[in-house]
Amino acid sequence: MSEVLPAKTKFEDEMENIFLQNMETFYQLKNSLLVKHESEYVAILGGKPVDFDVDDEKLAQRLYEKYGDVPFFIAFVANEPVVFDLPAPEIGGN
């Protein structure tokens, strides 16, 4: 039997839309960001880059301290996409 998820609230929809707009901004600006910020993380908020750092956790901490719990987007600025190779979970034990 499938689980029925509760409908998202208007607030949740708004936060998701803002996040997606920030993500779209990153991809629109990616080539220009590569010029000065390659191999750094960028934080996008309100449709513009607001901070950079080589450490994504430090960047996120600064954003929370300065802006609070708002939907910002953090991405690594690189020519090639970053791919994570995660091991598949074991099914059935031994």
N, C-alpha and C positions, 0 to 999 in steps of 0.2 A: 504494500500500500504506500503510495507516495505521500510525502508530508506537504501540507499546504502552508506556505509561508505567509506571514501577515503582510498586508499591503504597506508599501513605503509611505511615510508621512510626507506632507508637502515640504517640510524642512529637509528631510533626507533627500528628496528629489532635487531641491535647490543646491544642497551641498555637493551632490554628485555632479550636477551640471557645472558648477563652478570648478570642481576638480577637473572635469573633462575639458573645459575651456582652457585651463592652465596647461593641461597636457598638450592640447592642440597648439597653444602658443609656443611650447618648447619645440615641437616639430617644425613650425613655421620659422623659428629663429635659429634652428640648429646650425646651419651653415655659418651664420655670422658669429654664433657662440664659439664655434670651433677655432676661429681666428685668435681669440684671446684666452679662451678658457678650456682648451682641449685637455682631457684627463683630469678635469675637476667636476664636482657636482654643482649643479645650478638649482636654485630654488625659484620657482615661478609662482607669483601671487598677484592676483588682480590683473592678469594678462601681461605681466612684464617680469623680467628677471630682477630679483631683489637682493640676492646674496649668492656667494660662491664659496666653495671650500673643497679641499682634497679629502676631507673626512665627512661623510654623509651624516653621521650621528651628531657631530659637533654643529653642522649646519642646521639640522633639524632642531637641536636644542636652542640655538640662537633664535630660530623662527618662533618656537613656542614662547620663549621669553619675551620677544619683541611684539608678536602679533596675537599670541594666545592660540586657542584650539580652533584654527580656521583651515579650510581645505586648500592647502598649498600642494604643489607638485615638485618633487625632487627627482632629477635625472642625471645620469653620468654623461658628460659631453665627450663623445668619441665618434670617429668615422665609422667604425664597425660596431654593430650592436653587441651588448654584453649578453652572453648566453650562460645560464647556470645549468650545469649537468648534475641533476639530483638522482640519487639511487632510487630505484623503484622499491616500494614497500614489499616485503615478503608476504606472500599469500599462502595461507595454510601451514605455516610453521616451518619445521625442520628443513 
